[in-house]
């Protein structure tokens, strides 16, 4: 393993002098970790972003360019000289400022520009169990983009994560936030559905490694622990030191309650697609884990700050001049 890692570092260093690596959204969440991994390997890194005024955590080591989805020539120009494109671009849910349909259209434009610019390889972040005819727009859209990338003719690696966790996380942090503030926590249905969260830096390591390959790949990006959802909530409560009544809730009632809380925090706690995807097992696969960090270990390390502050998806979309706040 050590020898392979040394070889990867050597190969990346040799390639970094003449060509760049482009990470979409390097000032955000998963993109930031991918960019840091690349910089640690001595690579030249640029980013495409909708948030040019968000603080750049890398200073002058990462140059930022706008996406220019509506200006293909400029998008091609930004990608000229890029060897590998790491695509994290997507939207979590439909909103007046961004929709899944627009994200699909924009990502197709990104793939076309990458091909025109001579990008050697694309590492694309997808989702577990995408299906084009899924009634869930999130999963159907991800499947459409996988097919678009495969049909582009560009060398590719498609990574399929489930739930990410890390210091800028939303889902796990906000579970802890709710547990800290409310005496009762409702789980959709009986909470027996499973998920396999992966640490965001493990995903970044996997992405950077995949970027150096040449074979076309589809990889499930999953962590070493499997949880039933109710079990996950129970474990988080124990780790942060609270005792709460965790009760099964009819899905529609649970969703309605989430919308009420969302109204107070001015955010969308969970979407219908996320709820149905979770309950139908779409965030669970049986393949061998590709991540190393256990969520339980990470949560114990960060138990003092986990859930102290609510993490807002809509605030991140609207406040594009502010950094993502860690725990």
C-alpha positions in Angstrom: 0.0 0.0 0.0 2.8 2.4 0.9 4.6 1.7 -2.3 1.5 2.3 -4.3 0.9 5.6 -2.5 4.4 6.7 -3.3 3.9 5.9 -6.9 0.7 7.9 -7.0 2.4 10.9 -5.4 5.3 10.6 -7.9 3.0 10.3 -10.9 0.9 13.3 -9.8 4.0 15.4 -9.1 5.4 14.7 -12.6 2.1 15.6 -14.3 1.4 18.6 -12.2 4.1 20.8 -13.8 2.5 21.0 -17.2 -1.2 20.4 -16.6 -3.8 21.5 -14.1 -6.5 19.7 -12.2 -9.9 21.3 -12.0 -12.3 20.9 -9.1 -15.8 22.3 -9.3 -16.9 24.0 -6.1 -13.5 24.0 -4.3 -14.7 26.7 -1.9 -17.6 24.5 -0.8 -17.8 21.0 0.9 -16.5 17.9 -0.9 -14.7 20.0 -3.5 -12.6 21.7 -0.9 -11.3 18.3 0.4 -10.5 17.1 -3.2 -8.6 20.4 -3.9 -6.6 20.1 -0.7 -5.7 16.5 -1.5 -4.5 17.6 -4.9 -2.5 20.5 -3.5 -0.9 18.1 -1.0 0.3 16.1 -4.0 1.9 19.1 -5.6 -0.7 19.6 -8.3 -1.7 22.8 -10.0 -5.4 23.3 -9.1 -8.1 25.6 -10.5 -11.8 25.7 -9.6 -15.0 26.4 -11.4 -17.5 28.0 -9.1 -20.8 30.0 -8.8 -19.3 31.6 -5.7 -16.4 33.7 -6.9 -16.8 36.0 -3.8 -16.7 33.2 -1.3 -13.5 33.3 0.8 -10.8 31.2 -0.9 -9.3 28.9 1.7 -6.3 28.2 -0.5 -5.2 31.7 -1.2 -3.4 32.1 -4.5 -2.8 28.3 -4.8 -6.2 27.8 -6.4 -7.4 30.1 -9.2 -11.1 30.5 -9.5 -13.2 30.9 -12.7 -16.9 31.2 -13.2 -18.8 28.2 -14.6 -20.0 30.2 -17.6 -22.6 27.5 -18.5 -24.3 30.0 -20.8 -21.0 30.8 -22.6 -19.5 27.6 -23.9 -16.5 29.2 -25.4 -15.4 30.8 -22.1 -16.1 27.5 -20.3 -13.8 25.7 -22.8 -11.2 28.3 -22.3 -11.3 27.9 -18.6 -10.8 24.1 -19.0 -8.0 24.3 -21.6 -4.8 22.7 -20.2 -6.8 20.7 -17.6 -5.8 17.0 -17.3 -8.5 15.9 -14.9 -11.9 17.4 -14.0 -13.4 16.5 -10.6 -17.1 17.3 -10.8 -19.0 17.8 -7.6 -21.5 20.2 -9.1 -25.2 19.4 -8.3 -28.1 20.8 -6.4 -29.7 19.1 -3.5 -33.3 20.1 -4.2 -35.3 22.3 -6.5 -35.5 26.0 -5.5 -36.3 29.2 -7.3 -32.6 29.8 -7.7 -31.6 26.4 -8.9 -33.4 23.2 -10.1 -32.4 19.6 -10.9 -33.4 20.2 -14.6 -31.0 23.2 -14.7 -28.2 21.2 -13.0 -28.6 18.4 -15.6 -28.4 20.9 -18.4 -25.4 22.6 -16.9 -23.5 19.4 -16.2 -24.0 18.3 -19.8 -22.6 21.6 -20.9 -19.6 21.1 -18.6 -18.9 17.6 -20.0 -19.1 19.0 -23.6 -16.7 21.8 -22.7 -14.3 19.4 -21.1 -14.2 17.2 -24.2 -13.7 20.3 -26.4 -10.9 21.5 -24.2 -9.1 18.1 -24.3 -9.6 17.1 -20.7 -8.1 13.6 -20.3 -10.4 12.3 -17.6 -13.5 13.2 -15.5 -14.1 12.1 -12.0 -17.8 12.5 -11.4 -19.6 12.5 -8.0 -22.9 10.7 -8.4 -25.1 8.8 -5.8 -25.7 5.2 -4.9 -28.4 3.3 -6.9 -29.2 5.9 -9.6 -31.9 4.8 -12.0 -33.1 6.9 -15.0 -36.7 6.0 -14.7 -36.8 6.5 -10.9 -39.8 8.6 -9.7 -37.3 10.4 -7.5 -35.9 13.3 -9.5 -32.6 13.4 -7.6 -31.7 9.8 -8.4 -33.1 9.9 -12.0 -31.0 13.1 -12.7 -27.9 11.5 -11.4 -28.5 8.5 -13.6 -29.0 10.6 -16.7 -25.7 12.4 -16.0 -23.8 9.1 -15.6 -25.1 8.0 -19.0 -24.1 11.4 -20.5 -20.6 11.0 -19.2 -20.3 7.4 -20.4 -21.5 8.4 -23.8 -19.1 11.4 -24.0 -16.2 9.2 -24.9 -14.0 10.8 -22.2 -12.2 8.5 -19.8 -14.2 8.5 -16.5 -14.5 7.4 -13.0 -17.9 7.7 -11.4 -18.0 7.7 -7.6 -21.3 6.9 -5.9 -21.3 8.1 -2.3 -24.2 7.7 0.1 -24.3 10.2 3.0 -21.2 12.3 3.5 -20.0 13.4 7.0 -17.4 15.9 8.0 -16.9 19.3 9.7 -19.1 21.1 7.0 -21.7 18.4 7.0 -25.4 19.1 7.0 -27.4 15.9 7.6 -25.5 14.3 10.5 -24.9 17.7 12.1 -28.5 18.6 11.9 -29.6 15.3 13.4 -27.4 16.2 16.4 -28.8 19.8 16.4 -32.4 18.5 16.6 -31.4 16.0 19.3 -29.9 18.8 21.4 -33.0 20.9 21.2 -36.1 18.7 21.1 -37.2 16.1 23.7 -38.6 13.8 21.0 -37.0 12.7 17.7 -39.3 11.2 15.1 -37.9 8.7 12.5 -39.8 8.1 9.3 -41.6 4.8 9.6 -39.9 2.2 11.8 -36.4 3.5 11.0 -35.1 0.1 9.9 -33.8 1.2 6.6 -30.0 1.3 6.2 -27.3 3.7 5.1 -23.5 3.6 4.9 -22.0 7.1 5.4 -18.5 8.0 4.1 -16.1 10.5 5.5 -15.7 13.5 3.1 -11.9 13.3 3.1 -12.1 9.5 2.3 -14.2 10.5 -0.7 -11.6 13.1 -1.7 -8.8 10.5 -1.4 -10.8 8.1 -3.6 -11.5 10.8 -6.1 -7.8 11.9 -6.4 -6.7 8.2 -6.8 -9.4 7.6 -9.4 -8.2 10.7 -11.3 -4.9 9.0 -12.0 -6.4 6.0 -13.6 -7.2 5.3 -17.2 -9.8 2.6 -17.0 -13.5 3.5 -16.9 -14.8 2.9 -13.4 -18.0 3.0 -11.4 -17.2 2.8 -7.7 -19.5 2.8 -4.7 -18.0 5.3 -2.2 -19.2 4.0 1.1 -17.8 3.9 4.7 -17.0 0.9 6.9 -20.1 1.1 9.1 -23.7 0.2 8.3 -26.5 1.7 10.3 -30.2 1.3 10.5 -31.4 4.9 10.5 -33.0 4.7 14.0 -29.8 3.1 15.3 -27.8 6.0 13.8 -30.0 8.6 15.6 -29.7 6.6 18.9 -25.9 6.5 18.6 -25.6 10.2 17.8 -27.7 11.0 20.9 -25.5 8.8 23.1 -22.3 10.4 21.7 -23.4 14.0 22.3 -24.7 13.0 25.7 -28.5 13.5 25.5 -31.3 11.1 26.3 -34.3 11.4 23.9 -37.4 9.6 23.0 -37.0 8.3 19.5 -40.4 7.4 18.0 -41.6 5.9 14.7 -43.6 8.5 12.8 -45.8 8.1 9.7 -43.7 9.5 6.8 -46.2 12.2 5.8 -46.5 13.4 9.4 -42.7 13.3 9.8 -42.2 15.3 6.6 -44.8 17.8 7.7 -43.0 18.3 11.0 -39.7 18.8 9.2 -41.3 21.6 7.1 -42.6 23.3 10.3 -39.1 23.3 11.8 -37.7 24.3 8.4 -40.0 27.3 8.4 -38.4 28.5 11.7 -34.8 28.0 10.5 -35.6 29.2 7.0 -34.3 26.0 5.4 -35.4 22.6 4.0 -34.4 20.0 6.6 -35.2 17.1 4.2 -36.8 16.7 0.9 -39.4 14.1 -0.3 -36.8 12.5 -2.5 -34.3 12.2 0.3 -37.0 10.7 2.6 -38.2 8.2 0.0 -34.6 7.4 -1.1 -33.6 6.7 2.5 -36.7 4.6 3.3 -36.5 2.5 0.1 -32.8 1.6 0.7 -31.2 3.7 -2.0 -28.5 4.9 0.3 -27.4 1.3 1.0 -25.3 -1.0 -1.1 -23.6 -4.3 -0.1 -20.2 -3.7 -1.8 -16.9 -3.6 0.1 -16.2 -0.3 1.9 -14.0 2.2 0.1 -13.7 4.6 3.1 -11.7 4.1 6.3 -13.0 6.6 8.8 -15.9 5.4 11.0 -18.6 7.8 11.6 -18.8 6.8 15.2 -15.1 7.5 15.7 -15.4 10.9 14.0 -18.5 11.8 16.0 -16.8 11.0 19.3 -13.8 13.2 18.2 -16.2 16.1 17.5 -18.9 15.5 20.1 -18.4 18.8 21.9 -19.3 20.9 18.8 -21.5 18.4 16.8 -25.0 19.9 16.4 -24.3 23.1 18.3 -25.1 25.2 15.2 -27.7 24.5 12.6 -26.2 24.1 9.1 -28.5 25.7 6.5 -28.5 24.6 2.8 -30.4 27.6 1.7 -28.0 30.0 3.5 -25.1 28.4 1.7 -26.9 29.1 -1.6 -27.8 32.6 -0.9 -24.7 33.8 1.1 -22.1 33.2 -1.6 -19.7 35.7 -0.1 -19.3 33.6 3.1 -17.3 30.5 3.8 -19.0 27.2 4.8 -19.0 27.2 8.5 -17.4 24.1 10.1 -18.9 22.6 13.3 
